[in-house]
C-alpha cells in the first residue's frame, strides 16, 4: 500500500499558524511594543479552564489497501520516561483546528515552534496527525483526536507523555483564518511541479475556480491558492506521498511565509498585527509573550535559518490498521523521541549521545 492511504478525507489545512511565527516569535526589533498594545485582541484561554469532554470516535478510513487489521489491545505504547525542559529553550505548540458547526474539532495541524537560545536555532517540528498515541483519560487514537476529546490540556499532556516534550504555551487557529493570514502577509511564493500545477488547476482543492490558474515553476499564491496547495496529499512531493507529502507542503508554506516576513520592515509588520492577532487563541500571558518575542528576535539576528523536522522520522514508522483507522506507528518510538529531543534541545542535553527515553512500541502476535 502506498503511504497516501492513511486518511479517507482531507480536511482544510487552514490551520497553519503562520502569523504566530511571524508576529509572535520571529518579527523584527521594536515590534514587541505593538504586540504589547494589541495583545488584548487575541483570545486568551488557559489550558486549566474546564472544558467539556467529548465522546471519542474513530475515523472510518477507506482506501487502506491490504492492511491487516490489528487488535488495539495488542499494541503496547510506552510513555516517555521524562519530559525535558530548559530555560534556554522555548517551545510553543502551534495547532490548527478543523471545527465543524462551531463544535470543538480535531487539530489536524500540530507543530512545535522552538527558540533555542543556547544554540541560536529556530526550529519547527511537525507531528503527523495520523500518529497513533496514548491519550491520557481516553482510548489510544490518532493524535489529532486528543484536542477534540479533552481540549488543549489533553493534547499537551499527550505530547508530553508520548514524546517527552514540555511546551511553554500554545496558539490555536481554526481553518477559516488561513486564507486571511496568507492574504494579510501579501501572499507567498511557492514552486510547483508540473503534476502539482495540473492537479490544482483541474480539481477543487483551490475552491475558487477563478484562482485555478497556477503554472509550473514559481507562483505568487494568494490565500485561496495556498490553502489548496497545502491540502494536497495525492501528488508526489520530493519522493513523499500521502500525509507525508501534505505535511511537507505545510512546512513549505511556513518557510515561504518566514522568508516573506524577513523582507518586510518593522513598520510593515506592525501594520499587519491588527489583522492577525484577532485570529489567534492562546494561553500565553502578555509578559511571557514579550519575553518570547525578544528571545526570538535575538536568535534570529544571530541565525535566521528556520530548521524543520517531521515526526515520525524517516525509517522509524509503520503504517497499519487499527479498528477502522489507518494509522502511523512511530516505531521504534524511542528512536523518534531521541531525534526530537536532540533536534529541539540540542546542546542543552549536555551533549548526551542518547536520551534514555524509555519509550517503545510493541505489537503482540
C-alpha positions in Angstrom: 0.0 0.0 0.0 1.2 3.5 -0.7 1.7 6.0 2.1 -1.2 8.1 0.7 -3.8 5.7 2.1 -3.7 6.9 5.6 -6.8 9.1 5.6 -10.1 9.0 3.8 -10.9 12.7 3.9 -8.6 15.7 3.6 -9.8 18.4 5.9 -9.0 22.0 5.1 -5.4 22.9 6.2 -6.4 26.3 7.2 -4.7 25.7 10.5 -1.1 26.6 9.7 0.0 29.1 12.3 2.0 31.4 10.1 1.0 34.5 11.9 2.3 33.1 15.1 5.8 32.5 13.8 6.0 35.8 12.0 4.4 38.1 14.6 4.9 36.4 18.0 8.3 34.8 17.7 10.3 35.9 14.7 9.5 39.6 14.0 12.0 42.4 13.8 13.2 44.8 16.5 10.7 47.2 18.1 7.6 45.2 17.1 7.2 44.0 20.6 5.7 47.4 21.5 3.0 46.8 19.0 2.4 43.3 20.3 2.1 44.8 23.8 -0.5 47.2 22.6 -2.6 44.7 20.5 -2.3 41.8 23.0 -5.9 42.1 24.1 -7.1 41.4 20.5 -6.2 37.7 20.9 -8.5 35.3 22.7 -6.9 34.1 25.9 -7.9 30.7 27.2 -5.9 28.9 29.9 -5.3 25.2 29.5 -6.6 24.8 33.1 -10.1 26.0 32.2 -12.7 23.3 32.5 -13.8 22.1 29.1 -16.5 19.6 28.2 -15.2 16.2 27.4 -16.4 15.0 24.0 -17.4 11.5 23.2 -14.5 9.9 21.4 -14.8 8.5 17.9 -12.6 6.7 15.5 -12.1 7.5 11.8 -13.6 5.1 9.3 -10.8 5.2 6.7 -11.3 4.0 3.2 -8.7 3.0 0.6 -6.5 1.2 3.1 -5.4 -1.3 0.6 -4.4 -4.7 2.0 -3.5 -3.5 5.5 -4.2 -6.2 8.0 -6.4 -5.2 11.0 -4.5 -5.3 14.3 -6.2 -5.8 17.6 -5.7 -2.5 19.5 -5.1 -4.4 22.8 -2.1 -6.0 21.2 -0.4 -2.6 20.7 1.6 -1.5 23.8 2.5 2.2 23.8 5.1 3.1 26.5 5.4 6.6 27.9 8.5 8.7 27.6 10.3 8.4 30.9 10.9 12.1 31.2 9.9 15.4 29.7 12.9 17.7 29.0 12.7 21.3 29.9 15.4 24.0 29.8 15.3 27.8 30.4 17.3 28.3 27.2 14.7 26.5 25.1 11.2 27.9 24.4 8.6 25.6 22.9 5.3 26.9 21.6 2.7 24.4 20.5 1.0 25.6 17.2 -2.3 23.9 16.4 -4.8 24.2 13.6 -8.3 23.2 14.3 -10.9 21.9 11.9 -14.0 23.0 13.7 -17.4 21.8 12.3 -20.6 23.6 13.2 -18.8 25.6 15.9 -18.0 22.5 17.8 -14.5 21.6 19.0 -12.9 19.8 16.2 -9.6 18.0 15.7 -6.2 19.5 15.5 -5.1 18.3 12.1 -2.0 20.6 12.1 0.2 20.1 15.1 3.6 21.8 15.2 6.1 22.8 17.9 7.9 26.1 17.3 11.2 26.2 19.2 13.6 29.1 20.1 16.9 27.5 21.3 18.8 30.5 22.8 21.9 28.4 23.7 22.4 27.0 20.2 20.9 30.1 18.4 18.5 28.0 16.4 14.8 28.4 15.3 13.1 25.2 14.7 9.7 23.8 13.6 8.7 20.2 14.4 5.6 18.7 12.7 3.8 15.8 14.3 1.7 13.9 11.7 -2.0 13.9 12.6 -2.4 10.1 12.0 0.3 9.2 14.5 -1.2 6.6 16.9 -0.6 7.6 20.5 -1.7 7.2 24.1 -4.2 9.9 25.0 -4.5 10.3 28.8 -8.0 9.6 30.0 -9.1 8.2 26.6 -8.6 5.3 24.3 -5.4 5.1 22.2 -6.1 7.0 19.0 -4.7 9.3 16.3 -3.0 12.3 17.9 -5.4 14.7 16.2 -8.2 13.3 18.3 -6.7 14.5 21.7 -7.8 18.1 21.5 -11.3 17.0 20.3 -11.6 14.6 23.2 -10.4 16.7 26.1 -9.3 20.1 25.0 -5.9 21.7 24.8 -4.8 20.4 28.2 -5.3 16.8 26.9 -3.3 17.5 23.7 -0.4 19.0 25.7 -0.4 16.0 28.1 -0.5 13.6 25.1 2.6 15.2 23.6 4.4 15.2 27.0 3.5 11.6 27.7 4.3 10.1 24.3 7.3 12.3 23.2 8.6 13.8 26.4 8.3 17.4 25.2 7.2 20.1 27.6 5.6 23.2 26.0 5.6 26.8 27.3 2.4 27.8 25.7 0.1 27.2 22.8 -1.5 29.1 19.9 -4.6 27.8 18.1 -6.1 28.9 14.8 -9.1 27.5 13.0 -9.1 26.8 9.3 -11.3 29.7 8.4 -8.4 32.1 9.3 -5.8 30.6 7.0 -6.7 32.4 3.8 -6.9 35.7 5.7 -3.5 35.2 7.2 -1.9 34.5 3.9 -3.6 37.5 2.3 -2.6 39.7 5.2 1.1 39.0 4.6 0.7 39.6 0.9 0.7 36.1 -0.4 3.5 33.5 -0.6 5.9 32.3 -3.3 5.6 28.5 -3.9 7.3 26.5 -6.6 5.1 23.8 -8.3 6.0 20.8 -10.3 4.0 20.1 -13.5 2.0 17.4 -11.7 1.1 19.7 -8.8 0.1 22.6 -11.1 -2.1 20.3 -13.3 -3.7 18.8 -10.2 -4.5 22.1 -8.6 -6.0 23.5 -11.9 -8.3 20.6 -12.6 -9.6 19.8 -9.1 -11.5 21.7 -6.4 -8.6 21.9 -4.0 -8.4 25.6 -4.9 -12.0 26.3 -4.0 -12.4 29.5 -6.1 -12.4 28.5 -9.8 -11.0 31.9 -10.8 -7.9 31.1 -8.9 -7.2 27.8 -10.7 -4.6 29.4 -12.9 -1.3 28.3 -11.3 1.6 27.2 -13.5 4.8 25.1 -13.4 7.6 26.9 -11.6 7.4 29.7 -9.1 3.9 31.0 -8.3 2.9 34.0 -6.1 -0.1 32.5 -4.4 -2.9 34.2 -2.6 -4.6 32.7 0.5 -7.1 30.6 -1.5 -4.4 29.1 -3.7 -2.0 28.5 -0.9 -4.8 26.7 1.0 -5.4 24.4 -1.9 -1.7 23.7 -2.3 -1.4 22.8 1.4 -4.3 20.4 1.3 -2.9 18.2 -1.5 -1.8 14.7 -0.5 -2.3 12.6 -3.5 0.5 14.2 -5.5 4.2 13.2 -5.0 6.4 15.9 -3.5 10.1 15.2 -3.2 9.5 11.5 -3.1 6.8 11.7 -0.5 3.1 10.8 -0.9 0.0 10.8 1.3 0.1 12.6 4.6 3.8 12.7 4.3 3.7 14.9 1.2 1.0 17.0 2.7 2.9 17.7 5.9 5.9 18.6 3.8 3.8 21.1 1.9 2.7 22.5 5.3 6.4 23.2 6.1 7.0 24.6 2.6 4.3 27.2 3.1 5.6 28.0 6.6 9.1 28.5 5.2 7.8 30.7 2.4 6.0 32.9 4.8 9.0 33.2 7.1 11.2 34.3 4.1 8.5 36.8 3.1 8.4 38.3 6.6 12.2 38.6 6.7 12.0 41.0 3.8 9.4 43.3 5.5 10.3 46.4 7.6 9.2 46.7 11.2 6.6 49.3 10.2 5.1 46.8 7.7 5.0 44.1 10.3 3.4 46.3 12.9 0.7 47.4 10.3 -0.3 43.7 9.9 -0.7 42.9 13.6 -4.3 44.1 14.0 -5.3 41.8 11.1 -3.5 38.7 12.5 -3.9 38.7 16.3 -7.7 38.5 16.4 -7.4 35.2 14.6 -5.5 33.6 17.4 -6.4 31.8 20.7 -3.6 31.4 23.2 -2.7 30.8 26.9 0.5 32.9 26.6 0.3 35.8 29.0 1.4 39.3 28.0 4.7 39.3 29.9 5.7 35.9 28.5 4.7 37.0 25.0 7.1 39.9 25.2 9.9 37.7 26.6 9.4 35.0 23.9 9.3 37.7 21.2 12.6 39.2 22.3 14.2 35.8 22.6 13.1 35.0 19.1 14.4 38.3 17.8 17.8 37.7 19.5 18.2 34.3 18.0 17.0 35.4 14.5 19.6 38.1 14.4 22.4 35.5 15.0 21.0 32.8 12.8 17.9 33.4 10.6 17.7 29.9 9.2 14.4 28.0 10.1 15.0 24.3 10.6 12.2 21.7 10.2 11.6 18.1 11.3 8.8 15.7 10.5 7.7 13.1 13.1 7.6 10.2 12.8 11.1 10.4 11.3 12.2 8.7 8.2 12.7 4.9 8.6 11.1 4.9 12.1 7.4 4.3 11.4 4.9 1.6 10.4 1.6 2.1 8.6 -1.1 -0.3 9.9 -4.8 -0.6 10.5 -6.4 -0.4 14.0 -10.2 -0.6 14.5 -11.5 1.2 11.4 -8.5 3.5 11.1 -5.3 3.6 9.0 -2.7 4.8 11.4 1.0 5.6 11.6 3.0 3.9 14.4 6.1 5.9 15.4 8.2 2.7 15.7 10.6 2.4 17.2 9.1 5.2 19.4 12.3 5.7 21.4 14.2 6.5 18.2 11.7 9.2 17.3 11.8 10.6 20.8 15.6 10.8 20.8 15.6 12.5 17.4 13.0 15.0 18.6 14.9 15.9 21.8 18.2 16.3 20.0 16.6 18.5 17.3 14.7 20.7 19.8 17.0 20.8 22.8 20.4 20.5 21.2 23.4 21.1 23.4 21.2 21.8 26.4 21.0 18.0 26.7 24.6 18.2 27.9 25.9 16.6 24.7 24.3 13.3 25.6 24.7 10.9 22.7 21.4 9.2 23.5 18.4 10.1 25.5 17.2 7.4 27.9 13.5 7.9 26.9 12.2 4.5 27.8 9.6 5.0 25.1 8.7 2.0 23.0 6.0 0.4 20.9 5.4 -3.3 20.7 2.8 -5.2 18.7 1.6 -8.5 20.1 1.1 -11.5 17.9 
